[in-house]
Amino acid sequence: MGALFVALNSYVLSKVGATLTVILVITGQLLTGVVWDAISNGVELALLLGILCILTGILVTKRGQDQKANIKGY
């Protein structure tokens, strides 16, 4: 499983960049924790707001990277 994680990270890193790769890894870990918590304790409004904040952070980061790439001409 660890080898698969390293291989996928290497592939994703070359496609989306280091910042977004790290954010996606951390987001996956956080969302997995939220899902496990929701399964054991039920879904609360705070969990849904947390997920929304995480996804918004990913979108903002990706949009910022796209704008930098357009400015540099990539």
N, CA and C of each residue as an Amber inpcrd file, in Angstrom:
protein
   222
   0.8180000  -1.1810000   0.0000000   0.0000000   0.0000000   0.0000000
   0.8710000   1.2580000   0.0000000   1.9610000   1.2230000   0.7390000
   2.8660000   2.3650000   0.7620000   3.5030000   2.6250000  -0.5880000
   3.8550000   1.5520000  -1.3010000   4.4580000   1.7080000  -2.6210000
   3.4640000   2.3300000  -3.5950000   2.2090000   1.9430000  -3.4970000
   1.1680000   2.5270000  -4.3480000   1.0110000   4.0120000  -4.0480000
   1.0440000   4.3770000  -2.7630000   0.9360000   5.7780000  -2.3600000
   2.0830000   6.5950000  -2.9540000   3.3000000   6.0830000  -2.8770000
   4.4610000   6.7940000  -3.4120000   4.3640000   6.9140000  -4.9240000
   3.9540000   5.8370000  -5.5950000   3.8330000   5.8730000  -7.0500000
   2.7670000   6.8660000  -7.4960000   1.6190000   6.8610000  -6.8430000
   0.5640000   7.8000000  -7.2050000   0.9710000   9.2360000  -6.9120000
   1.6530000   9.4600000  -5.7960000   2.1280000  10.8090000  -5.4870000
   3.1150000  11.3030000  -6.5370000   3.9890000  10.4420000  -7.0030000
   4.9500000  10.8290000  -8.0350000   4.2370000  11.2120000  -9.3260000
   3.2190000  10.4550000  -9.6760000   2.4550000  10.7450000 -10.8910000
   1.6840000  12.0560000 -10.7480000   0.9730000  12.2160000  -9.6370000
   0.1540000  13.4120000  -9.4200000   1.0390000  14.6450000  -9.2840000
   2.1810000  14.5160000  -8.6390000   3.0960000  15.6400000  -8.4440000
   3.5090000  16.2570000  -9.7740000   3.7830000  15.4300000 -10.7520000
   4.2030000  15.9540000 -12.0510000   3.0420000  16.5940000 -12.8150000
   1.8230000  16.2440000 -12.4740000   0.6540000  16.7790000 -13.1850000
   0.1120000  18.0640000 -12.5770000   0.0340000  18.1510000 -11.2420000
  -0.6420000  19.2940000 -10.6130000   0.2680000  20.1490000  -9.7430000
   1.4800000  19.7260000  -9.4890000   2.3950000  20.5170000  -8.6820000
   2.4370000  20.0720000  -7.2320000   3.4600000  20.5410000  -6.5400000
   3.7220000  20.1000000  -5.1690000   2.6610000  20.5820000  -4.1880000
   2.2730000  21.8410000  -4.3000000   1.3240000  22.4080000  -3.3320000
  -0.0010000  21.6760000  -3.3820000  -0.5380000  21.5200000  -4.5750000
  -1.8310000  20.8640000  -4.6910000  -1.7420000  19.3830000  -4.3290000
  -0.6230000  18.7370000  -4.6170000  -0.4460000  17.3370000  -4.2410000
  -0.5250000  17.1730000  -2.7260000   0.1810000  18.0230000  -1.9950000
   0.1670000  17.9530000  -0.5340000  -1.2340000  18.2490000  -0.0060000
  -1.8810000  19.2540000  -0.5720000  -3.2310000  19.5990000  -0.1280000
  -4.1940000  18.4500000  -0.3830000  -4.0680000  17.7740000  -1.5150000
  -4.9460000  16.6400000  -1.8110000  -4.7150000  15.4790000  -0.8450000
  -3.4650000  15.2210000  -0.4920000  -3.1570000  14.1450000   0.4660000
  -3.7620000  14.4630000   1.8270000  -3.5450000  15.6690000   2.2990000
  -4.0850000  16.0570000   3.6040000  -5.6070000  16.0560000   3.5800000
  -6.1850000  16.5350000   2.4860000  -7.6430000  16.5430000   2.3540000
  -8.2050000  15.1260000   2.3830000  -7.5430000  14.2090000   1.7220000
  -7.9900000  12.8240000   1.7530000  -7.9880000  12.2580000   3.1560000
  -6.9580000  12.5810000   3.9070000  -6.8810000  12.1100000   5.2830000
  -7.9820000  12.7420000   6.1430000  -8.2050000  14.0350000   5.9720000
  -9.2420000  14.7120000   6.7500000 -10.6350000  14.2010000   6.3920000
 -10.9000000  14.0210000   5.1110000 -12.2200000  13.5390000   4.7000000
 -12.4730000  12.1080000   5.1630000 -11.4350000  11.2910000   5.1650000
 -11.5830000   9.9350000   5.6830000 -11.9440000   9.9750000   7.1610000
 -11.2860000  10.8460000   7.9230000 -11.6190000  10.9990000   9.3380000
 -13.0460000  11.4750000   9.5450000 -13.4930000  12.3960000   8.7030000
 -14.8670000  12.9070000   8.8100000 -15.8700000  11.8080000   8.4950000
 -15.5840000  11.0110000   7.4780000 -16.4960000   9.9150000   7.1210000
 -16.5840000   8.9040000   8.2600000 -15.4310000   8.5360000   8.8260000
 -15.4510000   7.5940000   9.9510000 -16.2150000   8.1720000  11.1370000
 -16.0320000   9.4500000  11.3920000 -16.7380000  10.1030000  12.4890000
 -18.2400000  10.1420000  12.2090000 -18.6150000  10.4210000  10.9670000
 -20.0340000  10.4720000  10.6020000 -20.6780000   9.0940000  10.7260000
 -19.9340000   8.0550000  10.3860000 -20.4690000   6.6900000  10.4930000
 -20.6980000   6.3240000  11.9570000 -19.7660000   6.7090000  12.8100000
 -19.8860000   6.3050000  14.2090000 -20.7840000   7.2210000  15.0360000
 -20.8240000   8.5140000  14.7190000 -21.5740000   9.4580000  15.5500000
 -22.7260000  10.1470000  14.8390000 -22.8920000   9.9060000  13.5730000
 -23.9280000  10.6010000  12.8130000 -23.3920000  11.8960000  12.2190000
 -24.1260000  12.4210000  11.2620000 -23.7000000  13.6280000  10.5640000
 -24.2100000  14.8570000  11.3140000 -23.3070000  15.8010000  11.5250000
 -23.6640000  17.0590000  12.1740000 -23.3770000  18.2030000  11.2150000
 -23.9720000  19.3420000  11.4780000 -23.7770000  20.5140000  10.6370000
 -22.3130000  20.9370000  10.6110000 -21.6370000  20.8370000  11.7340000
 -20.2220000  21.2310000  11.8030000 -19.3690000  20.3780000  10.8660000
 -19.6740000  19.0880000  10.7400000 -18.9350000  18.2250000   9.8220000
 -19.1390000  18.6650000   8.3880000 -20.3700000  18.9660000   8.0250000
 -20.6580000  19.4000000   6.6590000 -19.9850000  20.7270000   6.3450000
 -19.9740000  21.6360000   7.3110000 -19.2880000  22.9170000   7.1050000
 -17.7810000  22.7160000   6.9770000 -17.2360000  21.7960000   7.7270000
 -15.8130000  21.4860000   7.6260000 -15.4440000  20.9400000   6.2610000
 -16.2640000  20.0390000   5.7480000 -16.0260000  19.4890000   4.4100000
 -16.1010000  20.5950000   3.3690000 -17.0690000  21.4780000   3.4990000
 -17.2100000  22.5900000   2.5620000 -15.9740000  23.4920000   2.6020000
 -15.4430000  23.7520000   3.7710000 -14.2270000  24.5740000   3.8990000
 -13.0300000  23.8980000   3.2470000 -12.8960000  22.5950000   3.4380000
 -11.7890000  21.8560000   2.8430000 -11.8710000  21.9140000   1.3200000
 -13.0370000  21.6440000   0.7710000 -13.1960000  21.6540000  -0.6890000
 -13.0080000  23.0520000  -1.2630000 -13.4520000  24.0620000  -0.5430000
 -13.2410000  25.4400000  -0.9850000 -11.7540000  25.7690000  -1.0220000
 -11.0040000  25.3100000  -0.0380000  -9.5540000  25.5260000  -0.0170000
  -8.8670000  24.8950000  -1.2150000  -9.2990000  23.7110000  -1.5930000
  -8.7210000  23.0470000  -2.7690000  -9.0070000  23.8570000  -4.0250000
 -10.2440000  24.3010000  -4.1840000 -10.6110000  25.0680000  -5.3720000
  -9.8470000  26.3920000  -5.4520000  -9.7030000  27.0710000  -4.3290000
  -8.9710000  28.3410000  -4.3080000  -7.5100000  28.1140000  -4.6750000
  -6.9060000  27.0650000  -4.1330000  -5.5080000  26.7600000  -4.4400000
  -5.3320000  26.4320000  -5.9080000  -6.2080000  25.6040000  -6.4490000
  -6.1190000  25.2210000  -7.8580000  -6.3060000  26.4350000  -8.7580000
  -7.2620000  27.2850000  -8.4250000  -7.5040000  28.4840000  -9.2300000
  -6.2990000  29.4190000  -9.1850000  -5.6740000  29.5490000  -8.0180000
  -4.4770000  30.3780000  -7.8970000  -3.3280000  29.8460000  -8.7270000
  -3.1630000  28.5260000  -8.7430000  -2.1070000  27.9250000  -9.5630000
  -2.3820000  28.1400000 -11.0440000  -3.6410000  28.0330000 -11.4550000
  -3.9940000  28.2530000 -12.8550000  -3.7140000  29.6880000 -13.2660000
  -4.0050000  30.6420000 -12.3930000  -3.7550000  32.0420000 -12.7080000
  -2.2630000  32.3190000 -12.8240000  -1.4580000  31.7190000 -11.9570000
  -0.0010000  31.8870000 -12.0510000   0.5210000  31.3060000 -13.3460000
  -0.0270000  30.1580000 -13.7500000   0.4120000  29.5210000 -14.9950000
   0.0420000  30.3910000 -16.1940000  -1.1200000  31.0340000 -16.1590000
  -1.5170000  31.9010000 -17.2690000  -0.6460000  33.1380000 -17.3560000
  -0.2390000  33.6600000 -16.2170000   0.6260000  34.8410000 -16.2050000
   2.0040000  34.4920000 -16.7620000   2.5140000  33.3310000 -16.3790000
   3.8390000  32.9170000 -16.8450000   3.8100000  32.4000000 -18.2840000
   2.6270000  32.0780000 -18.7870000   2.5130000  31.6060000 -20.1570000
   2.7020000  30.1180000 -20.3480000   2.4720000  29.3390000 -19.2950000
   2.6190000  27.8720000 -19.4080000   1.3960000  27.2720000 -20.0300000
